[in-house]
């Protein structure tokens, strides 16, 4: 059996600076490995809002690498991480808008009163 731990905001706060540093390294292999870790970790986030504060940090660095890495395989890995992070960003936007939408509550309050 495989044990999978979900990733939450405190864990992300610890690893995101390390991953950002990896994305900014000159060595392509380090950039690639950071992209793999980001891609895999982002799939373990249960609540997209936990990841939301880190997306503006990681997405631009990932995108820059996807545009500039010359090695085709490493670029492909980075592009997959960009796609996954954009998916997470969309989910976080939807979760935020649902949480912030009070229009449905008004009908419930009216029925209760």
C-alpha positions as CSV (number, residue, x, y, z in Angstrom):
1,X,0.0,0.0,0.0
2,X,1.2,3.5,-0.8
3,X,0.8,6.2,1.8
4,X,0.1,9.6,0.5
5,X,0.2,12.7,2.7
6,X,-1.8,15.7,1.7
7,X,0.1,19.0,1.4
8,X,-1.1,22.0,3.4
9,X,-0.1,25.6,3.7
10,X,2.5,25.2,6.5
11,X,4.4,22.5,4.6
12,X,4.3,24.6,1.4
13,X,5.7,27.6,3.4
14,X,8.7,25.5,4.3
15,X,9.5,24.0,0.8
16,X,8.5,26.8,-1.6
17,X,11.7,28.9,-0.9
18,X,13.8,25.8,-1.6
19,X,11.9,25.0,-4.8
20,X,12.2,28.6,-6.0
21,X,15.9,28.5,-5.4
22,X,16.1,25.3,-7.4
23,X,14.1,26.9,-10.3
24,X,16.6,29.8,-10.4
25,X,19.7,27.6,-10.4
26,X,21.9,27.6,-13.6
27,X,22.0,23.8,-13.8
28,X,19.2,22.5,-16.0
29,X,19.0,19.2,-14.0
30,X,18.2,21.2,-10.8
31,X,15.5,23.2,-12.6
32,X,14.0,20.0,-13.9
33,X,14.0,18.3,-10.5
34,X,12.4,21.3,-8.9
35,X,9.7,21.2,-11.6
36,X,9.1,17.5,-11.0
37,X,8.7,18.1,-7.2
38,X,6.4,21.1,-7.8
39,X,4.2,19.1,-10.2
40,X,4.0,16.1,-7.8
41,X,3.4,18.2,-4.7
42,X,0.7,20.3,-6.4
43,X,-1.3,17.1,-7.0
44,X,-1.3,16.4,-3.2
45,X,-2.9,19.7,-2.3
46,X,-6.4,19.0,-1.0
47,X,-7.5,22.6,-0.6
48,X,-6.4,24.8,-3.5
49,X,-6.6,27.8,-1.3
50,X,-3.6,26.4,0.7
51,X,-1.5,26.7,-2.4
52,X,-3.0,30.1,-3.6
53,X,-0.4,32.3,-1.8
54,X,2.5,30.5,-3.4
55,X,1.2,30.5,-7.0
56,X,2.4,34.0,-7.8
57,X,5.9,33.0,-6.6
58,X,6.2,29.7,-8.4
59,X,4.2,30.2,-11.7
60,X,6.4,33.0,-13.1
61,X,9.6,31.1,-12.3
62,X,8.2,27.9,-13.9
63,X,7.0,29.8,-16.9
64,X,10.3,31.6,-17.4
65,X,12.1,28.2,-17.3
66,X,9.5,26.6,-19.7
67,X,10.3,29.4,-22.1
68,X,14.1,29.4,-21.7
69,X,15.3,25.8,-21.0
70,X,17.0,24.5,-24.1
71,X,16.9,20.7,-23.2
72,X,13.6,19.5,-24.7
73,X,12.9,16.8,-22.1
74,X,13.5,19.2,-19.1
75,X,11.4,21.9,-20.9
76,X,8.6,19.4,-21.3
77,X,8.7,18.4,-17.6
78,X,8.6,22.1,-16.7
79,X,5.7,22.8,-19.1
80,X,3.8,20.0,-17.4
81,X,4.4,21.6,-14.0
82,X,3.2,25.0,-15.5
83,X,-0.1,23.3,-16.7
84,X,-0.6,21.6,-13.3
85,X,0.0,24.9,-11.4
86,X,-2.5,26.7,-13.8
87,X,-5.0,24.0,-13.0
88,X,-4.5,24.6,-9.3
89,X,-4.7,28.3,-9.8
90,X,-8.1,27.9,-11.6
91,X,-9.3,25.6,-8.7
92,X,-8.2,28.2,-6.1
93,X,-10.0,30.9,-8.0
94,X,-13.2,28.9,-8.1
95,X,-12.9,27.9,-4.4
96,X,-12.3,31.6,-3.5
97,X,-15.3,32.8,-5.5
98,X,-17.6,30.1,-3.9
99,X,-16.4,31.0,-0.4
100,X,-16.9,34.7,-1.1
101,X,-20.3,34.3,-2.7
102,X,-23.0,35.3,-0.2
103,X,-25.9,35.6,-2.7
104,X,-27.1,32.1,-2.0
105,X,-27.1,32.7,1.8
106,X,-29.8,35.5,1.4
107,X,-32.4,33.0,0.2
108,X,-31.6,30.7,3.1
109,X,-31.9,33.5,5.6
110,X,-35.3,34.6,4.1
111,X,-36.6,31.1,4.4
112,X,-35.5,30.9,8.0
113,X,-37.1,34.2,8.9
